[in-house]
Amino acid sequence: MRGRELPLSRAVEDDARRSYGVRVVKRLPELQERFYAITIERKVKHPAAVAMTRTAKAELFAPGR
């Protein structure tokens, strides 16, 4: 990707570096992302969804990330 810029989420940055050899050119701290898990239930009950929610809270939304 020489000479081209590619916007990527920080959530996939490490994978993109390993898989495609890309590098960080600039970070935009004012840019925000939002992720949604949509369910018809008021409380997440499915074990896979609970695990995904916990992981997201711990890794994706950790302070300083």
Secondary structure as UniProt FT lines:
FT   TURN            2..3
FT   HELIX           10..12
FT   HELIX           13..20
FT   TURN            29..30
FT   HELIX           47..55
FT   HELIX           56..60
FT   TURN            63..64
//
